[in-house]
Amino acid sequence: MCAVRKSLRFAFTHIPKDHLLMYFGESGYVVVRRKHNTGNHQSARRKMAVDKSNDRVRQMFASIAGKYDRMNHLLSMNVDKYWRWRTVRRVAPRGNAPILDVCTGTGDLAFAYWKASNGTAPIVAADFCREMLDVGREKKKQICVDGELTFVEADTQQLPFEDNRFQIVSVAFGLRNVADTDQGLREMARVCAPGGNVAILEFSMPSWQPFKAIYGWYFRRVLPRIGQWLARNDESAYSYLPESVGEFPYGEALAERIRQAGLQDVKRYPMTFGIATLYVGTKPA
Ligand SMILES: C[S@@+](CC[C@H](N)C(=O)[O-])C[C@H]1O[C@@H](n2cnc3c(N)ncnc32)[C@H](O)[C@@H]1O
Protein backbone atom coordinates (compact mmCIF):
# COMPACT_ATOMS: atom_id res chain seq x y z
CA MET A 1 0.00 0.00 0.00
CA CYS A 2 2.84 2.30 0.97
CA ALA A 3 4.67 1.53 -2.28
CA VAL A 4 1.50 2.25 -4.24
CA ARG A 5 1.07 5.57 -2.45
CA LYS A 6 4.71 6.45 -3.15
CA SER A 7 4.40 5.70 -6.84
CA LEU A 8 1.18 7.67 -7.02
CA ARG A 9 2.84 10.59 -5.29
CA PHE A 10 5.70 10.29 -7.77
CA ALA A 11 3.24 10.28 -10.67
CA PHE A 12 1.46 13.25 -9.18
CA THR A 13 4.59 15.33 -8.84
CA HIS A 14 6.63 14.22 -11.87
CA ILE A 15 4.26 13.60 -14.75
CA PRO A 16 3.26 16.81 -16.51
CA LYS A 17 -0.07 17.84 -15.08
CA ASP A 18 -1.63 18.48 -18.45
CA HIS A 19 -1.05 14.83 -19.36
CA LEU A 20 -1.99 12.83 -16.35
CA LEU A 21 -3.06 13.55 -12.83
CA MET A 22 -3.49 10.83 -10.27
CA TYR A 23 -4.15 11.35 -6.63
CA PHE A 24 -5.80 9.65 -3.75
CA GLY A 25 -9.39 10.59 -3.39
CA GLU A 26 -11.47 9.62 -0.42
CA SER A 27 -11.33 6.19 1.02
CA GLY A 28 -8.98 4.29 -1.23
CA TYR A 29 -10.16 5.67 -4.54
CA VAL A 30 -7.72 6.70 -7.18
CA VAL A 31 -8.91 9.54 -9.30
CA VAL A 32 -7.42 9.61 -12.76
CA ARG A 33 -7.73 12.78 -14.81
CA ARG A 34 -6.52 13.11 -18.35
CA LYS A 35 -6.36 16.38 -20.21
CA HIS A 36 -7.30 16.08 -23.83
CA ASN A 37 -6.29 18.37 -26.67
CA THR A 38 -9.60 20.13 -26.35
CA GLY A 39 -8.51 21.27 -22.91
CA ASN A 40 -11.38 19.44 -21.22
CA HIS A 41 -10.68 17.17 -18.29
CA GLN A 42 -12.21 13.77 -18.26
CA SER A 43 -12.09 11.89 -15.05
CA ALA A 44 -12.63 8.29 -14.19
CA ARG A 45 -13.02 6.84 -10.75
CA ARG A 46 -11.41 3.50 -10.25
CA LYS A 47 -11.57 1.66 -6.98
CA MET A 48 -8.37 0.32 -5.44
CA ALA A 49 -9.34 -3.16 -4.34
CA VAL A 50 -8.82 -3.64 -0.61
CA ASP A 51 -6.80 -6.79 0.09
CA LYS A 52 -9.25 -9.08 1.87
CA SER A 53 -7.44 -12.34 1.33
CA ASN A 54 -8.03 -14.84 4.16
CA ASP A 55 -4.42 -14.68 5.33
CA ARG A 56 -4.26 -10.90 5.43
CA VAL A 57 -7.56 -10.57 7.32
CA ARG A 58 -6.69 -13.36 9.76
CA GLN A 59 -3.25 -11.88 10.50
CA MET A 60 -4.66 -8.39 10.90
CA PHE A 61 -7.21 -9.49 13.51
CA ALA A 62 -4.64 -11.73 15.22
CA SER A 63 -2.41 -8.68 15.66
CA ILE A 64 -5.13 -6.64 17.41
CA ALA A 65 -7.03 -9.44 19.20
CA GLY A 66 -5.89 -8.47 22.71
CA LYS A 67 -6.98 -4.87 22.24
CA TYR A 68 -9.98 -5.44 19.99
CA ASP A 69 -12.77 -5.06 22.55
CA ARG A 70 -11.29 -2.00 24.25
CA MET A 71 -10.67 -0.30 20.92
CA ASN A 72 -14.10 -1.19 19.61
CA HIS A 73 -15.93 0.29 22.57
CA LEU A 74 -13.67 3.34 22.69
CA LEU A 75 -13.82 4.23 19.00
CA SER A 76 -17.58 3.73 18.82
CA MET A 77 -18.09 5.41 22.20
CA ASN A 78 -19.85 2.21 23.33
CA VAL A 79 -22.54 2.56 20.68
CA ASP A 80 -21.51 -0.87 19.29
CA LYS A 81 -23.02 -2.46 22.42
CA TYR A 82 -26.33 -0.77 21.70
CA TRP A 83 -26.27 -2.01 18.06
CA ARG A 84 -25.80 -5.62 19.17
CA TRP A 85 -28.49 -5.21 21.83
CA ARG A 86 -30.92 -3.93 19.15
CA THR A 87 -29.98 -6.86 16.92
CA VAL A 88 -30.84 -9.53 19.48
CA ARG A 89 -34.11 -7.77 20.29
CA ARG A 90 -35.10 -7.36 16.64
CA VAL A 91 -34.12 -10.93 15.71
CA ALA A 92 -34.98 -12.56 19.01
CA PRO A 93 -34.35 -16.23 19.89
CA ARG A 94 -37.41 -18.48 19.95
CA GLY A 95 -37.31 -21.74 21.88
CA ASN A 96 -34.15 -23.74 22.34
CA ALA A 97 -33.00 -24.38 18.75
CA PRO A 98 -29.33 -23.48 18.25
CA ILE A 99 -28.03 -20.09 17.12
CA LEU A 100 -24.87 -19.47 15.09
CA ASP A 101 -22.83 -16.26 15.14
CA VAL A 102 -20.21 -16.19 12.36
CA CYS A 103 -17.14 -13.93 12.22
CA THR A 104 -17.79 -13.78 15.93
CA GLY A 105 -14.37 -12.37 16.83
CA THR A 106 -14.28 -12.18 20.62
CA GLY A 107 -17.92 -13.24 20.74
CA ASP A 108 -19.86 -10.12 21.76
CA LEU A 109 -22.92 -10.86 19.62
CA ALA A 110 -22.79 -14.53 20.66
CA PHE A 111 -22.79 -13.46 24.35
CA ALA A 112 -25.70 -11.09 23.63
CA TYR A 113 -27.66 -14.02 22.14
CA TRP A 114 -26.78 -16.22 25.08
CA LYS A 115 -28.16 -13.55 27.41
CA ALA A 116 -31.26 -12.98 25.28
CA SER A 117 -32.09 -16.70 25.30
CA ASN A 118 -31.48 -16.95 29.07
CA GLY A 119 -28.96 -19.66 28.35
CA THR A 120 -31.61 -22.00 26.92
CA ALA A 121 -30.49 -22.03 23.26
CA PRO A 122 -27.08 -23.52 22.45
CA ILE A 123 -24.91 -20.82 20.86
CA VAL A 124 -22.10 -21.54 18.39
CA ALA A 125 -19.59 -18.71 17.93
CA ALA A 126 -17.43 -19.27 14.83
CA ASP A 127 -14.42 -17.37 13.50
CA PHE A 128 -11.29 -18.27 11.54
CA CYS A 129 -8.91 -16.23 13.71
CA ARG A 130 -7.70 -18.33 16.66
CA GLU A 131 -6.37 -15.32 18.59
CA MET A 132 -9.78 -13.61 18.54
CA LEU A 133 -11.45 -16.86 19.65
CA ASP A 134 -8.95 -17.21 22.52
CA VAL A 135 -10.00 -13.79 23.85
CA GLY A 136 -13.64 -14.89 23.54
CA ARG A 137 -12.94 -18.10 25.48
CA GLU A 138 -11.31 -16.07 28.29
CA LYS A 139 -14.36 -13.80 28.40
CA LYS A 140 -16.59 -16.84 28.62
CA LYS A 141 -14.72 -17.98 31.76
CA GLN A 142 -15.08 -14.55 33.34
CA ILE A 143 -18.76 -14.17 32.49
CA CYS A 144 -19.40 -17.67 33.90
CA VAL A 145 -21.68 -18.72 31.09
CA ASP A 146 -23.97 -21.53 32.10
CA GLY A 147 -25.58 -23.32 29.20
CA GLU A 148 -23.88 -24.03 25.95
CA LEU A 149 -21.74 -21.41 24.22
CA THR A 150 -19.07 -22.98 22.05
CA PHE A 151 -16.28 -21.24 20.17
CA VAL A 152 -15.41 -22.98 16.90
CA GLU A 153 -12.61 -22.21 14.47
CA ALA A 154 -14.30 -22.03 11.07
CA ASP A 155 -14.25 -20.12 7.81
CA THR A 156 -17.61 -18.50 7.04
CA GLN A 157 -17.13 -19.39 3.37
CA GLN A 158 -17.06 -23.10 4.27
CA LEU A 159 -19.03 -23.68 7.43
CA PRO A 160 -18.57 -27.13 9.00
CA PHE A 161 -22.28 -27.53 9.85
CA GLU A 162 -25.10 -29.46 8.22
CA ASP A 163 -27.89 -27.73 6.28
CA ASN A 164 -30.90 -26.18 8.06
CA ARG A 165 -29.47 -26.43 11.58
CA PHE A 166 -29.76 -22.97 13.20
CA GLN A 167 -32.84 -20.88 14.03
CA ILE A 168 -30.73 -17.70 13.66
CA VAL A 169 -27.46 -17.15 11.83
CA SER A 170 -25.96 -13.78 12.71
CA VAL A 171 -22.91 -11.72 11.86
CA ALA A 172 -21.80 -8.34 13.25
CA PHE A 173 -19.25 -6.23 11.40
CA GLY A 174 -17.80 -9.38 9.90
CA LEU A 175 -19.35 -9.95 6.48
CA ARG A 176 -17.43 -6.97 5.09
CA ASN A 177 -14.20 -8.82 5.88
CA VAL A 178 -15.10 -12.11 4.23
CA ALA A 179 -13.10 -12.44 1.01
CA ASP A 180 -16.04 -13.82 -0.99
CA THR A 181 -19.11 -12.02 0.35
CA ASP A 182 -21.60 -14.00 -1.74
CA GLN A 183 -20.13 -17.35 -0.74
CA GLY A 184 -20.29 -16.26 2.92
CA LEU A 185 -23.95 -15.29 2.51
CA ARG A 186 -24.79 -18.57 0.77
CA GLU A 187 -23.20 -20.53 3.60
CA MET A 188 -25.11 -18.55 6.21
CA ALA A 189 -28.34 -19.22 4.32
CA ARG A 190 -27.52 -22.93 3.89
CA VAL A 191 -27.08 -23.64 7.62
CA CYS A 192 -30.13 -21.54 8.61
CA ALA A 193 -33.31 -23.53 9.32
CA PRO A 194 -36.29 -23.04 6.97
CA GLY A 195 -38.34 -20.15 8.37
CA GLY A 196 -35.29 -18.99 10.37
CA ASN A 197 -33.49 -15.65 10.12
CA VAL A 198 -30.13 -14.46 8.89
CA ALA A 199 -29.19 -11.22 10.68
CA ILE A 200 -26.40 -9.04 9.33
CA LEU A 201 -25.20 -6.00 11.27
CA GLU A 202 -22.80 -3.91 9.24
CA PHE A 203 -21.52 -0.37 8.86
CA SER A 204 -23.31 1.84 6.36
CA MET A 205 -23.07 5.47 5.37
CA PRO A 206 -25.49 8.05 6.76
CA SER A 207 -27.41 9.99 4.15
CA TRP A 208 -28.45 13.02 6.22
CA GLN A 209 -26.31 16.12 5.73
CA PRO A 210 -24.49 17.74 7.53
CA PHE A 211 -24.06 14.63 9.70
CA LYS A 212 -22.87 12.67 6.67
CA ALA A 213 -19.99 15.09 6.05
CA ILE A 214 -18.89 15.25 9.70
CA TYR A 215 -19.10 11.49 10.14
CA GLY A 216 -17.27 10.89 6.84
CA TRP A 217 -14.44 13.11 8.03
CA TYR A 218 -14.25 11.39 11.44
CA PHE A 219 -14.43 7.91 9.93
CA ARG A 220 -11.88 8.44 7.18
CA ARG A 221 -9.45 10.87 8.73
CA VAL A 222 -9.66 10.78 12.52
CA LEU A 223 -10.63 7.24 13.46
CA PRO A 224 -7.76 5.44 11.63
CA ARG A 225 -5.22 7.77 13.27
CA ILE A 226 -6.60 7.35 16.78
CA GLY A 227 -6.91 3.60 16.19
CA GLN A 228 -3.37 3.19 15.00
CA TRP A 229 -1.97 5.40 17.71
CA LEU A 230 -3.77 3.54 20.48
CA ALA A 231 -3.24 0.06 19.05
CA ARG A 232 0.34 0.73 17.89
CA ASN A 233 -0.57 -1.54 15.02
CA ASP A 234 1.77 -2.27 12.14
CA GLU A 235 -0.79 -3.95 9.97
CA SER A 236 -2.84 -0.79 9.43
CA ALA A 237 -5.96 -2.44 10.82
CA TYR A 238 -7.58 0.90 11.46
CA SER A 239 -6.96 2.28 7.97
CA TYR A 240 -8.39 -0.97 6.69
CA LEU A 241 -11.65 -0.15 8.48
CA PRO A 242 -12.69 2.89 6.39
CA GLU A 243 -11.21 1.31 3.26
CA SER A 244 -13.24 -1.86 3.64
CA VAL A 245 -16.40 0.04 4.58
CA GLY A 246 -15.88 2.40 1.63
CA GLU A 247 -15.93 -0.41 -0.89
CA PHE A 248 -18.60 -2.60 0.72
CA PRO A 249 -22.21 -2.40 -0.52
CA TYR A 250 -24.87 -1.12 1.83
CA GLY A 251 -28.59 -0.32 1.73
CA GLU A 252 -30.50 -1.78 -1.19
CA ALA A 253 -27.30 -3.03 -2.87
CA LEU A 254 -26.51 -5.32 0.06
CA ALA A 255 -30.17 -6.29 0.48
CA GLU A 256 -30.13 -7.52 -3.14
CA ARG A 257 -26.98 -9.62 -2.50
CA ILE A 258 -28.78 -11.17 0.51
CA ARG A 259 -31.76 -12.06 -1.73
CA GLN A 260 -29.39 -13.56 -4.31
CA ALA A 261 -28.09 -15.88 -1.57
CA GLY A 262 -31.57 -17.41 -1.33
CA LEU A 263 -33.17 -15.37 1.47
CA GLN A 264 -36.47 -13.57 1.18
CA ASP A 265 -38.44 -10.78 2.80
CA VAL A 266 -35.20 -8.86 3.41
CA LYS A 267 -35.70 -5.92 5.76
CA ARG A 268 -33.32 -3.09 6.61
CA TYR A 269 -33.10 -1.27 9.93
CA PRO A 270 -30.73 1.72 9.87
CA MET A 271 -29.40 2.70 13.30
CA THR A 272 -27.79 5.84 14.73
CA PHE A 273 -28.41 8.07 11.69
CA GLY A 274 -27.48 5.19 9.37
CA ILE A 275 -23.94 4.61 10.68
CA ALA A 276 -24.88 0.95 10.99
CA THR A 277 -27.68 -1.07 9.45
CA LEU A 278 -29.23 -4.35 10.49
CA TYR A 279 -30.36 -6.49 7.53
CA VAL A 280 -32.70 -9.39 8.24
CA GLY A 281 -33.54 -12.08 5.71
CA THR A 282 -35.76 -15.13 6.11
CA LYS A 283 -35.02 -18.58 4.73
CA PRO A 284 -38.02 -19.86 2.76
CA ALA A 285 -39.94 -22.49 4.76
C1 LIG B 1 -14.50 -6.65 12.86
S1 LIG B 1 -14.40 -8.26 13.56
C2 LIG B 1 -16.04 -8.45 14.17
C3 LIG B 1 -16.07 -9.29 15.42
C4 LIG B 1 -17.43 -9.37 16.12
N1 LIG B 1 -18.45 -9.97 15.29
C5 LIG B 1 -17.89 -8.04 16.63
O1 LIG B 1 -19.06 -7.70 16.46
O2 LIG B 1 -17.10 -7.34 17.26
C6 LIG B 1 -14.40 -9.27 12.11
C7 LIG B 1 -14.11 -10.75 12.40
O3 LIG B 1 -14.40 -11.48 11.21
C8 LIG B 1 -13.48 -12.55 11.15
N2 LIG B 1 -13.46 -13.07 9.78
C9 LIG B 1 -13.17 -12.39 8.65
N3 LIG B 1 -13.27 -13.20 7.57
C10 LIG B 1 -13.67 -14.41 8.04
C11 LIG B 1 -13.97 -15.66 7.43
N4 LIG B 1 -13.88 -15.81 6.11
N5 LIG B 1 -14.35 -16.68 8.21
C12 LIG B 1 -14.44 -16.53 9.55
N6 LIG B 1 -14.15 -15.38 10.21
C13 LIG B 1 -13.78 -14.33 9.45
C14 LIG B 1 -12.18 -11.96 11.64
O4 LIG B 1 -11.28 -12.95 12.06
C15 LIG B 1 -12.67 -11.06 12.77
O5 LIG B 1 -12.62 -11.73 14.01
The ligand as a Gaussian input file, in Angstrom:
#p B3LYP/6-31G(d) Opt

LIG

0 1
 C      -14.502000      -6.652000      12.862000
 S      -14.402000      -8.257000      13.558000
 C      -16.044000      -8.445000      14.171000
 C      -16.075000      -9.292000      15.421000
 C      -17.427000      -9.370000      16.121000
 N      -18.446000      -9.973000      15.293000
 C      -17.892000      -8.041000      16.630000
 O      -19.057000      -7.699000      16.456000
 O      -17.103000      -7.344000      17.265000
 C      -14.399000      -9.271000      12.114000
 C      -14.111000     -10.746000      12.400000
 O      -14.396000     -11.476000      11.212000
 C      -13.475000     -12.553000      11.154000
 N      -13.461000     -13.070000       9.776000
 C      -13.173000     -12.391000       8.646000
 N      -13.272000     -13.198000       7.572000
 C      -13.665000     -14.413000       8.041000
 C      -13.967000     -15.657000       7.431000
 N      -13.876000     -15.814000       6.106000
 N      -14.345000     -16.681000       8.212000
 C      -14.436000     -16.532000       9.550000
 N      -14.149000     -15.380000      10.210000
 C      -13.780000     -14.333000       9.450000
 C      -12.175000     -11.960000      11.637000
 O      -11.282000     -12.947000      12.063000
 C      -12.671000     -11.060000      12.772000
 O      -12.623000     -11.733000      14.008000

